[in-house]
Amino acid sequence: MGAVIGQVLPLALGVAISPIPIIAAILMLLSPRARVTSVGFLLGWVAGIIVAVTVFTLVSSTVAPADPDASNPVQGVVQLVLGVLLIVLAAGQWRKRPKEDEEPELPKWMKAIDGMGFATALGLAFLLSAINPKNLLLAAGAGVDIGSADLAVGEVIVVITVFTVIAASTVLVPVVGYLIASAKLRGPLDELKGWLERENTVIMAVLLLFIGVSLIGKGIGSF
């Protein structure tokens, strides 16, 4: 189980460091309905991660070989494809990085965050974590690692829990911190938001490239 946790850690960090949900969470914490929307966003974010990883784990477990030490070409092909797709996304993110004299563009839906309620924030976070292509590929990579590892049900639950906690940590920490000490965190959160807005594409490009190469290496090793 420990080895599998080690395998999925980079993928969990990939989800955690994704700037868009962090920026969205910060915007909600700076909005008039901060406590309501931020809690809804956190719950939706966690639920989406759990659903996505669990689905891919179940699918992967059905094609895993009986002998965990045997070669698994199906798993290898899946990991190679996921790795290539992540590298393609990395290249796309790099090309979209703003020039020095350009202001970074954020999704239009972020402008509507001030008017969101609990249910809307929850649904938005679920879509960002469970259906967003970048997170979906990372969740698929984790599901392949977990489902092909021949773990007991209890161990699978533990690994998915560890993955979820790490993947959701960058949304969890500011939300919980704000609920505890909102006045002290407004300034730092605003500064962090500005930095993430400027460096969003570069962060994701480097991150997706690293994880994509890692998945390709795993895929080659599965043959």
Buried (B, 14 or more C-beta within 10 A) or exposed (E): BEEBBEBBBBBBBBBBBBBBBBBBBBBBBBBEBBBBBBBBBBBBBBBBBBBBBBBBBEBBBEEBBEEEEEEBEBBBEBBBBBBBBBBEBBBEBBEBBBEEEEEBEBEEEBEEBEEBEBEBBBBBBBEBBBEBEBBBBBBBBBBBBBBBBBBEEEBBEBBBEBBBBBBBBBBBEBBEBBBEEEEEBBEEBEEBBEEBBBBBBBBBBBBBBBBBBBBBEBBEEBE
